């Protein structure tokens, strides 16, 4: 499982054929979420636990010591299967053969968002799985992290 996390001042997602945003947030995290073959419930739970505990908001001294919950932030989660792309072959077109099959990925995506929301006591706003969307954001910092569940072993549990 891979997540690109961006600390944002605001973010929104709109379906390409609509004009009203499907989801919008103020300050918080915008997550691009992708699943790969071999990912499991343990992967999305470890990822949610790590994200819930991240301290990447500035305190009164300007140090990144505050978590999302301590600043009253929000989360917008967007499914992004292209995070499973590989470019290891000689061509220039990405391969998505390592992406988790859609039915399981969609189930994991919603379960991940629900679990993350339960850890933080908030609703995680979502895009529409597998749909064509326009994502807008104002990156705060900019502060962007790339998380991979393969890097989150049991010893990394918050």
ABEGO torsion letter per residue (X at the ends): XBBBBBBBABBBBBBAABABBABBBBBEBBBBBBBBBGBBAAAAAAAAAAAAABBABBBAAGBBABBAAAAGBBBBBBBBAAAABBAABABABBBAAABBBAAAAAAAAAAAAAAAAAAAGBBBBBBBBGBBBBBBBBBBOBBBBBBBAAABBAAABX
